[in-house]
Amino acid sequence: MTKVMKFAAGSIVMGLIVLGLKLVAWAMTGSIALLSDALESTVNVATALAAIIAIHFAARPADANHPYGHHKAELFAAILEGVMIIVAALLILKQSYEGLMTPRALEAPIAGLLVNALASGLNGFWAWVLLRQGRRHRSPALVADGKHLLSDVISSVVVVLGVLIALETGWAWADPALAGLVALNILWSGWKVMQQSLSGLLDESLSDEVLNDVRRVIATEAIGAVEAHDLRTRAAGPATFIEFHLVVPGSITVTEAHEMCDRVEAALKALIEGCVITIHVEPEHKAKHAGIVVL
């Protein structure tokens, strides 16, 4: 089992623990806001299951039907997470509306809040782990899961404030009202997760910062070439694809041109782990006098 798979499996275990604690907190208080928090945690468990399935599928090697690999499976999982987050938000809005129509007093709120705080602390720690490891291993599914958990932590803080306000003021409507605000925050989180994943499915280019690094590597490592042009990049989950045309003098041999390409490829792979590089070598009369000037 890969490290990414281990963290995805850990998300399922952590999600079940947090869900259990939040259900206990809701049962102790009868709070609509705490129920909304628990409903979001059911989505956490479901999305963790989707993530581990997608990560397993994405790890499959390229085959005849998928010569570029299965990397985008993680992006589909991230989109599914976004959809499920939005569904959870709509369920919470429904609970919030019903609570506003028939508000009721809370029971044993302090004990319930302590249990909910424990669950939120576990969620916050695991969100930090997933974001850190997801970016380290370039896993969109882990990053999406981490961002979802982080939004869950923020929601939990708002929920606690709502319960405390309702307890201190006696305003029973404050509890479901805060649940509604939680739902709106969750809706925004779900949209952001979907938006970022759709960018990957649509073969969005690498960031300007990374592109500048790629250009710098080509300019400094393709010694002997005339220029490089038509640089194109895309990211597909943990994989990065880079392709460009390299114009070389007509006087050099095929072996020399190949060694030049090997040198550039090695430097790019040192810059971006696991990147797939395609270089189209052209003679100097194909130069466009634009693009990357080789130093």
Secondary structure by P-SEA (a helix, b strand, c coil): ccaaaaaaaaaaaaaaaaaaaaaaaaaacccaaaaaaaaaaaaaaaaaaaaaaaaaaaaccccccccccccaaaaaaaaaaaaaaaaaaaaaaaaaaaaaabbbbbcaaaaaaaaaaaaaaaaaaaaaaaaaaaaaaccaaaaaaaaaaaaaaaaaaaaaaaaaaaaaccccaaaaaaaaaaaaaaaaaaaaaaaaaaaaaacccccaaaaaaaaaaaaaccccccccccccccccccbbbbbbbbbbbccccaaaaaaaaaaaaaaaaaaccbbbbbbbbbccccccccccccc
